[in-house]
C-alpha cells in the first residue's frame, strides 16, 4: 500500500444505460454538475463521455465535449478533467461476406478521434490499447493509430491514460513506452471484468499487475458488481481507483447508485484500509500535467 490514492469517477459512459438508472447525467449541464458534485465528495479526476441531450445515447459531437469542459472550468471545479478517445473504433463485419464491414461499423481515422481533444484541451484523455472482441463486435485500436494519437498528445501536452484490458495490452504498452511515445510517468488504467478481457478476480488483477512497467502511475477499475472489489484489491497493491456510473449502476444489490455514492464508497474503502486521498494539486504534480 501507499499513503495517498487518486480517485477517478467515470461520470456517464457511452452505453445505452440511461433508462436503467435515472441518476446518469445526460446533458452537458448535468455532466458538469456531476463533476462538481463528485469533486466535492473527494474525487481527484473525472472521466467523461458525452451524450445526446434528447436521446440519452452516446454523442461524438465535439461541441458537446467542449461545452462540458467549459462548464466545469467556468464553475471553478477543482478536478482533473479526463475525456475519452474511445470513439470511432468499433468494427463489425457482414456475416455473409466478412470481407465487407457491417453497416453499424463506426471506424474513423485517428485524427477524427482527436478533434474534441484538441478543441477542449482536457488535462488527460483515455487512450485504449486493445484490438479485442467487445460485445460481439471488434474493438479496434490499430497500433499505428495508438502511436499517432500518443505522439500528437505529446505535442499538445495532454496526458494519455493508457487503457489496458488484457495481458497483450501490457506487452504493447511496454513497447510504446520503449519507443518514447508516452512521457514519464506513464499513466495506466487496468480495466478488469470487461466481457472477453481480463477477469475482475484477484488472480486476474495480479497477472496484469505483474506486467506493469517500471515507474508508472497505475490504477484499476472493475465492471459491474466487481467495482468495489477491485477498489479494495487495487488499493492493497498500491494502485489508484476508478468508480462511477459508466462502470456500475448499483451501490448495493438492487439499489441504484449515484456517482457521489460510488465515490464516497471508494473513499470509505481506501480510508478503512489505512490510506487517504490524493489532492488535485498533488495529483497534477505526480502526473506531470501541463500548467493551467
C-alpha positions as a LaTeX table, in Angstrom:
\begin{tabular}{lrrr}
\hline
Residue & $x$ (\AA) & $y$ (\AA) & $z$ (\AA) \\
\hline
Unk1 & 0.00 & 0.00 & 0.00 \\
Unk2 & 0.89 & 3.67 & $-0.30$ \\
Unk3 & $-0.29$ & 6.73 & 1.63 \\
Unk4 & $-2.49$ & 8.55 & $-0.90$ \\
Unk5 & $-4.70$ & 7.40 & $-3.74$ \\
Unk6 & $-6.12$ & 9.12 & $-6.81$ \\
Unk7 & $-9.88$ & 8.55 & $-7.14$ \\
Unk8 & $-11.39$ & 8.82 & $-10.62$ \\
Unk9 & $-15.14$ & 8.98 & $-11.25$ \\
Unk10 & $-16.38$ & 7.90 & $-14.70$ \\
Unk11 & $-19.49$ & 10.01 & $-14.81$ \\
Unk12 & $-21.72$ & 8.72 & $-17.60$ \\
Unk13 & $-20.11$ & 6.34 & $-20.11$ \\
Unk14 & $-21.35$ & 5.58 & $-23.60$ \\
Unk15 & $-23.58$ & 2.51 & $-23.14$ \\
Unk16 & $-27.37$ & 2.58 & $-23.52$ \\
Unk17 & $-27.91$ & 2.73 & $-19.74$ \\
Unk18 & $-29.79$ & 5.95 & $-19.09$ \\
Unk19 & $-33.15$ & 4.16 & $-18.90$ \\
Unk20 & $-31.72$ & 1.73 & $-16.35$ \\
Unk21 & $-30.57$ & 4.37 & $-13.88$ \\
Unk22 & $-32.12$ & 7.87 & $-13.88$ \\
Unk23 & $-29.11$ & 9.22 & $-11.96$ \\
Unk24 & $-26.86$ & 9.04 & $-15.03$ \\
Unk25 & $-26.11$ & 12.59 & $-16.20$ \\
Unk26 & $-27.05$ & 13.23 & $-19.82$ \\
Unk27 & $-26.89$ & 16.90 & $-20.79$ \\
Unk28 & $-23.68$ & 18.94 & $-20.64$ \\
Unk29 & $-25.13$ & 20.87 & $-17.70$ \\
Unk30 & $-25.91$ & 17.64 & $-15.83$ \\
Unk31 & $-22.49$ & 16.13 & $-16.57$ \\
Unk32 & $-20.71$ & 19.28 & $-15.40$ \\
Unk33 & $-22.81$ & 19.36 & $-12.22$ \\
Unk34 & $-21.98$ & 15.70 & $-11.58$ \\
Unk35 & $-18.29$ & 16.53 & $-11.98$ \\
Unk36 & $-18.62$ & 19.29 & $-9.39$ \\
Unk37 & $-20.56$ & 17.05 & $-7.02$ \\
Unk38 & $-18.02$ & 14.21 & $-7.08$ \\
Unk39 & $-15.11$ & 16.65 & $-6.76$ \\
Unk40 & $-16.68$ & 17.99 & $-3.58$ \\
Unk41 & $-17.10$ & 14.37 & $-2.41$ \\
Unk42 & $-13.37$ & 13.79 & $-2.86$ \\
Unk43 & $-12.81$ & 12.63 & $-6.45$ \\
Unk44 & $-9.48$ & 13.72 & $-7.91$ \\
Unk45 & $-10.30$ & 13.12 & $-11.58$ \\
Unk46 & $-13.44$ & 12.81 & $-13.70$ \\
Unk47 & $-13.57$ & 10.66 & $-16.83$ \\
Unk48 & $-16.07$ & 11.95 & $-19.37$ \\
Unk49 & $-18.07$ & 10.68 & $-22.32$ \\
Unk50 & $-20.92$ & 12.84 & $-23.64$ \\
Unk51 & $-24.48$ & 12.05 & $-24.63$ \\
Unk52 & $-27.17$ & 13.35 & $-26.92$ \\
Unk53 & $-29.36$ & 15.57 & $-24.77$ \\
Unk54 & $-32.54$ & 14.38 & $-26.49$ \\
Unk55 & $-32.00$ & 10.62 & $-26.74$ \\
Unk56 & $-29.56$ & 9.97 & $-23.90$ \\
Unk57 & $-27.43$ & 7.88 & $-26.26$ \\
Unk58 & $-23.73$ & 8.40 & $-26.86$ \\
Unk59 & $-22.71$ & 11.59 & $-28.61$ \\
Unk60 & $-19.46$ & 12.04 & $-30.50$ \\
Unk61 & $-20.03$ & 15.73 & $-31.20$ \\
Unk62 & $-17.05$ & 17.95 & $-30.46$ \\
Unk63 & $-19.37$ & 20.76 & $-29.37$ \\
Unk64 & $-20.81$ & 18.57 & $-26.58$ \\
Unk65 & $-17.35$ & 17.78 & $-25.21$ \\
Unk66 & $-16.33$ & 21.43 & $-25.36$ \\
Unk67 & $-19.48$ & 22.57 & $-23.59$ \\
Unk68 & $-18.97$ & 20.10 & $-20.73$ \\
Unk69 & $-15.33$ & 21.14 & $-20.24$ \\
Unk70 & $-16.19$ & 24.84 & $-20.44$ \\
Unk71 & $-18.94$ & 24.43 & $-17.84$ \\
Unk72 & $-16.62$ & 22.61 & $-15.43$ \\
Unk73 & $-13.91$ & 25.23 & $-15.80$ \\
Unk74 & $-16.27$ & 28.20 & $-15.62$ \\
Unk75 & $-17.67$ & 26.82 & $-12.36$ \\
Unk76 & $-14.13$ & 26.60 & $-10.99$ \\
Unk77 & $-14.42$ & 22.93 & $-10.07$ \\
Unk78 & $-11.11$ & 21.68 & $-8.66$ \\
Unk79 & $-10.76$ & 18.39 & $-10.52$ \\
Unk80 & $-8.62$ & 16.85 & $-13.25$ \\
Unk81 & $-10.61$ & 16.57 & $-16.50$ \\
Unk82 & $-10.18$ & 13.34 & $-18.47$ \\
Unk83 & $-12.01$ & 12.96 & $-21.80$ \\
Unk84 & $-12.46$ & 9.73 & $-23.70$ \\
Unk85 & $-10.96$ & 9.00 & $-27.11$ \\
Unk86 & $-12.88$ & 5.69 & $-27.29$ \\
Unk87 & $-14.96$ & 6.80 & $-30.25$ \\
Unk88 & $-14.72$ & 5.76 & $-33.87$ \\
Unk89 & $-13.08$ & 2.37 & $-33.25$ \\
Unk90 & $-15.98$ & $-0.11$ & $-33.38$ \\
Unk91 & $-15.87$ & $-2.57$ & $-36.28$ \\
Unk92 & $-18.44$ & $-5.17$ & $-37.33$ \\
Unk93 & $-18.38$ & $-7.48$ & $-40.32$ \\
Unk94 & $-21.07$ & $-8.64$ & $-42.73$ \\
Unk95 & $-21.73$ & $-12.17$ & $-41.50$ \\
Unk96 & $-22.38$ & $-13.39$ & $-45.05$ \\
Unk97 & $-19.37$ & $-11.64$ & $-46.54$ \\
Unk98 & $-16.70$ & $-10.94$ & $-43.91$ \\
Unk99 & $-14.66$ & $-9.01$ & $-46.46$ \\
Unk100 & $-17.23$ & $-6.20$ & $-46.02$ \\
Unk101 & $-17.87$ & $-4.06$ & $-42.97$ \\
Unk102 & $-21.32$ & $-4.19$ & $-41.39$ \\
Unk103 & $-23.44$ & $-1.01$ & $-41.56$ \\
Unk104 & $-23.11$ & $-0.47$ & $-37.80$ \\
Unk105 & $-19.32$ & $-0.17$ & $-38.02$ \\
Unk106 & $-18.01$ & 3.13 & $-36.74$ \\
Unk107 & $-14.31$ & 3.27 & $-37.59$ \\
Unk108 & $-12.53$ & 6.61 & $-38.03$ \\
Unk109 & $-9.11$ & 7.97 & $-38.93$ \\
Unk110 & $-7.12$ & 8.68 & $-35.78$ \\
Unk111 & $-7.22$ & 12.42 & $-36.45$ \\
Unk112 & $-11.03$ & 12.43 & $-36.14$ \\
Unk113 & $-10.76$ & 10.78 & $-32.73$ \\
Unk114 & $-8.63$ & 13.72 & $-31.62$ \\
Unk115 & $-10.84$ & 16.60 & $-32.79$ \\
Unk116 & $-12.67$ & 17.05 & $-29.49$ \\
Unk117 & $-9.43$ & 16.71 & $-27.52$ \\
Unk118 & $-7.74$ & 19.50 & $-29.48$ \\
Unk119 & $-10.86$ & 21.67 & $-29.19$ \\
Unk120 & $-11.47$ & 21.15 & $-25.45$ \\
Unk121 & $-7.85$ & 20.62 & $-24.26$ \\
Unk122 & $-8.53$ & 18.49 & $-21.18$ \\
Unk123 & $-5.79$ & 17.65 & $-18.70$ \\
Unk124 & $-5.93$ & 13.94 & $-19.53$ \\
Unk125 & $-7.58$ & 11.72 & $-22.12$ \\
Unk126 & $-8.07$ & 7.98 & $-22.18$ \\
Unk127 & $-6.21$ & 6.06 & $-24.88$ \\
Unk128 & $-7.31$ & 2.45 & $-25.33$ \\
Unk129 & $-4.70$ & $-0.07$ & $-26.47$ \\
Unk130 & $-6.55$ & $-3.28$ & $-27.43$ \\
Unk131 & $-7.88$ & $-4.91$ & $-30.53$ \\
Unk132 & $-10.41$ & $-7.27$ & $-28.95$ \\
Unk133 & $-13.83$ & $-8.86$ & $-29.10$ \\
Unk134 & $-16.19$ & $-6.44$ & $-27.37$ \\
Unk135 & $-19.92$ & $-7.13$ & $-27.08$ \\
Unk136 & $-19.60$ & $-9.46$ & $-30.10$ \\
Unk137 & $-18.00$ & $-6.80$ & $-32.27$ \\
Unk138 & $-14.40$ & $-5.77$ & $-32.80$ \\
Unk139 & $-12.99$ & $-3.02$ & $-30.59$ \\
Unk140 & $-10.20$ & $-1.91$ & $-32.89$ \\
Unk141 & $-7.33$ & 0.30 & $-31.79$ \\
Unk142 & $-4.77$ & $-0.15$ & $-34.53$ \\
Unk143 & $-1.21$ & 0.10 & $-33.14$ \\
Unk144 & $-0.36$ & 2.83 & $-35.63$ \\
Unk145 & $-3.45$ & 4.78 & $-34.54$ \\
Unk146 & $-2.44$ & 4.44 & $-30.87$ \\
Unk147 & 1.08 & 5.54 & $-31.73$ \\
Unk148 & $-0.11$ & 8.54 & $-33.78$ \\
Unk149 & $-2.56$ & 9.70 & $-31.12$ \\
Unk150 & 0.12 & 9.36 & $-28.43$ \\
Unk151 & 2.59 & 11.45 & $-30.42$ \\
Unk152 & 0.01 & 14.14 & $-31.02$ \\
Unk153 & $-0.86$ & 14.19 & $-27.31$ \\
Unk154 & 2.81 & 14.79 & $-26.56$ \\
Unk155 & 2.76 & 17.80 & $-28.87$ \\
Unk156 & $-0.33$ & 19.39 & $-27.31$ \\
Unk157 & 0.65 & 18.36 & $-23.74$ \\
Unk158 & $-2.44$ & 16.33 & $-22.87$ \\
Unk159 & $-1.63$ & 13.30 & $-20.71$ \\
Unk160 & $-2.81$ & 9.93 & $-22.09$ \\
Unk161 & $-4.37$ & 7.49 & $-19.66$ \\
Unk162 & $-3.39$ & 4.15 & $-21.21$ \\
Unk163 & $-6.32$ & 1.72 & $-21.00$ \\
Unk164 & $-5.26$ & $-1.95$ & $-20.78$ \\
Unk165 & $-7.86$ & $-4.73$ & $-20.90$ \\
Unk166 & $-5.72$ & $-7.88$ & $-21.10$ \\
Unk167 & $-2.15$ & $-9.16$ & $-20.92$ \\
Unk168 & $-1.34$ & $-8.41$ & $-24.55$ \\
Unk169 & $-2.17$ & $-4.77$ & $-23.91$ \\
Unk170 & 0.50 & $-4.68$ & $-21.21$ \\
Unk171 & 3.05 & $-6.03$ & $-23.67$ \\
Unk172 & 2.00 & $-3.45$ & $-26.28$ \\
Unk173 & 2.16 & $-0.64$ & $-23.72$ \\
Unk174 & 5.72 & $-1.52$ & $-22.81$ \\
Unk175 & 6.64 & $-1.41$ & $-26.50$ \\
Unk176 & 5.10 & 2.07 & $-26.87$ \\
Unk177 & 6.97 & 3.23 & $-23.76$ \\
Unk178 & 10.23 & 1.88 & $-25.19$ \\
Unk179 & 9.52 & 3.85 & $-28.38$ \\
Unk180 & 9.19 & 7.05 & $-26.35$ \\
Unk181 & 5.61 & 7.93 & $-27.35$ \\
Unk182 & 4.43 & 8.09 & $-23.71$ \\
Unk183 & 6.02 & 10.74 & $-21.50$ \\
Unk184 & 7.05 & 9.87 & $-17.95$ \\
Unk185 & 5.40 & 8.83 & $-15.84$ \\
Unk186 & 3.09 & 6.66 & $-17.96$ \\
Unk187 & $-0.46$ & 6.64 & $-16.57$ \\
Unk188 & $-2.06$ & 3.19 & $-16.87$ \\
Unk189 & $-5.61$ & 2.01 & $-16.16$ \\
Unk190 & $-6.22$ & $-1.73$ & $-15.75$ \\
Unk191 & $-9.76$ & $-2.36$ & $-17.00$ \\
Unk192 & $-10.98$ & $-5.51$ & $-15.28$ \\
Unk193 & $-14.11$ & $-7.54$ & $-15.94$ \\
Unk194 & $-14.96$ & $-6.35$ & $-19.45$ \\
Unk195 & $-16.51$ & $-9.20$ & $-21.44$ \\
Unk196 & $-13.82$ & $-11.33$ & $-23.17$ \\
Unk197 & $-10.96$ & $-9.46$ & $-21.45$ \\
Unk198 & $-9.12$ & $-9.98$ & $-18.15$ \\
Unk199 & $-11.44$ & $-11.13$ & $-15.40$ \\
Unk200 & $-12.03$ & $-9.00$ & $-12.32$ \\
Unk201 & $-10.56$ & $-11.51$ & $-9.88$ \\
Unk202 & $-7.51$ & $-11.40$ & $-7.59$ \\
Unk203 & $-5.61$ & $-13.69$ & $-9.97$ \\
Unk204 & $-6.67$ & $-11.62$ & $-12.98$ \\
Unk205 & $-5.51$ & $-8.38$ & $-11.40$ \\
Unk206 & $-2.25$ & $-9.92$ & $-10.21$ \\
Unk207 & $-1.47$ & $-11.13$ & $-13.74$ \\
Unk208 & $-1.93$ & $-7.60$ & $-15.06$ \\
Unk209 & $-0.08$ & $-6.05$ & $-12.10$ \\
Unk210 & 2.93 & $-8.29$ & $-12.68$ \\
Unk211 & 3.33 & $-6.81$ & $-16.18$ \\
Unk212 & 3.17 & $-3.14$ & $-15.18$ \\
Unk213 & 6.12 & $-1.12$ & $-16.50$ \\
Unk214 & 8.56 & 0.44 & $-14.08$ \\
Unk215 & 7.89 & 3.88 & $-12.64$ \\
Unk216 & 4.31 & 4.14 & $-13.88$ \\
Unk217 & 1.27 & 5.60 & $-12.16$ \\
Unk218 & $-1.47$ & 3.00 & $-12.30$ \\
Unk219 & $-4.96$ & 2.18 & $-11.15$ \\
Unk220 & $-7.68$ & $-0.38$ & $-11.72$ \\
Unk221 & $-11.40$ & $-0.46$ & $-12.31$ \\
Unk222 & $-13.95$ & $-3.26$ & $-12.03$ \\
Unk223 & $-17.10$ & $-3.51$ & $-14.11$ \\
Unk224 & $-20.50$ & $-4.17$ & $-12.54$ \\
Unk225 & $-20.67$ & $-5.96$ & $-9.19$ \\
Unk226 & $-16.87$ & $-6.24$ & $-9.07$ \\
Unk227 & $-16.43$ & $-2.46$ & $-8.94$ \\
Unk228 & $-15.82$ & $-2.13$ & $-5.19$ \\
Unk229 & $-13.94$ & $-5.43$ & $-5.01$ \\
Unk230 & $-11.43$ & $-4.00$ & $-7.48$ \\
Unk231 & $-11.18$ & $-0.82$ & $-5.41$ \\
Unk232 & $-10.03$ & $-2.85$ & $-2.41$ \\
Unk233 & $-7.68$ & $-5.07$ & $-4.40$ \\
Unk234 & $-6.11$ & $-2.16$ & $-6.27$ \\
Unk235 & $-5.54$ & $-0.25$ & $-3.04$ \\
Unk236 & $-3.86$ & $-3.25$ & $-1.39$ \\
Unk237 & $-1.44$ & $-3.41$ & $-4.34$ \\
Unk238 & $-0.76$ & 0.34 & $-4.21$ \\
Unk239 & $-2.91$ & 1.24 & $-7.22$ \\
Unk240 & $-5.33$ & 4.12 & $-7.71$ \\
Unk241 & $-9.05$ & 3.51 & $-8.19$ \\
Unk242 & $-11.92$ & 4.32 & $-10.52$ \\
Unk243 & $-15.65$ & 4.12 & $-9.87$ \\
Unk244 & $-18.70$ & 5.71 & $-11.45$ \\
Unk245 & $-21.92$ & 5.10 & $-13.32$ \\
Unk246 & $-20.04$ & 4.27 & $-16.52$ \\
Unk247 & $-18.82$ & 1.07 & $-14.89$ \\
Unk248 & $-21.58$ & 0.13 & $-12.45$ \\
Unk249 & $-25.18$ & 1.24 & $-11.87$ \\
Unk250 & $-25.67$ & $-0.01$ & $-8.29$ \\
Unk251 & $-24.46$ & 0.94 & $-4.82$ \\
Unk252 & $-25.68$ & $-2.39$ & $-3.41$ \\
Unk253 & $-27.72$ & $-5.31$ & $-4.74$ \\
Unk254 & $-30.86$ & $-3.93$ & $-6.35$ \\
Unk255 & $-30.21$ & $-0.34$ & $-5.18$ \\
Unk256 & $-29.38$ & 2.20 & $-7.88$ \\
Unk257 & $-26.33$ & 4.37 & $-7.27$ \\
Unk258 & $-25.35$ & 7.96 & $-7.79$ \\
Unk259 & $-21.84$ & 8.99 & $-8.75$ \\
Unk260 & $-21.38$ & 10.65 & $-5.37$ \\
Unk261 & $-22.35$ & 7.45 & $-3.54$ \\
Unk262 & $-19.84$ & 5.45 & $-5.56$ \\
Unk263 & $-17.06$ & 7.95 & $-4.86$ \\
Unk264 & $-17.91$ & 8.00 & $-1.17$ \\
Unk265 & $-17.92$ & 4.19 & $-1.13$ \\
Unk266 & $-14.48$ & 4.04 & $-2.72$ \\
Unk267 & $-13.08$ & 6.62 & $-0.31$ \\
Unk268 & $-14.52$ & 4.69 & 2.62 \\
Unk269 & $-12.67$ & 1.54 & 1.47 \\
Unk270 & $-9.42$ & 3.44 & 0.99 \\
Unk271 & $-9.60$ & 5.01 & 4.42 \\
Unk272 & $-10.62$ & 1.79 & 6.16 \\
Unk273 & $-7.55$ & 0.17 & 4.65 \\
Unk274 & $-5.35$ & 2.93 & 6.06 \\
Unk275 & $-4.95$ & 5.18 & 3.03 \\
Unk276 & $-6.08$ & 8.69 & 2.15 \\
Unk277 & $-7.00$ & 10.65 & $-0.96$ \\
Unk278 & $-4.54$ & 12.47 & $-3.22$ \\
Unk279 & $-5.30$ & 16.17 & $-3.61$ \\
Unk280 & $-5.81$ & 17.54 & $-7.10$ \\
Unk281 & $-2.70$ & 19.70 & $-6.70$ \\
Unk282 & $-0.53$ & 16.74 & $-5.73$ \\
Unk283 & $-2.01$ & 14.55 & $-8.48$ \\
Unk284 & $-1.18$ & 17.19 & $-11.10$ \\
Unk285 & 2.40 & 17.20 & $-9.88$ \\
Unk286 & 2.67 & 13.41 & $-9.77$ \\
Unk287 & 1.24 & 13.02 & $-13.29$ \\
Unk288 & 3.39 & 15.85 & $-14.66$ \\
Unk289 & 0.38 & 17.63 & $-16.17$ \\
Unk290 & 0.75 & 20.89 & $-18.06$ \\
Unk291 & 0.21 & 24.11 & $-16.14$ \\
Unk292 & $-3.30$ & 25.55 & $-16.17$ \\
\hline
\end{tabular}
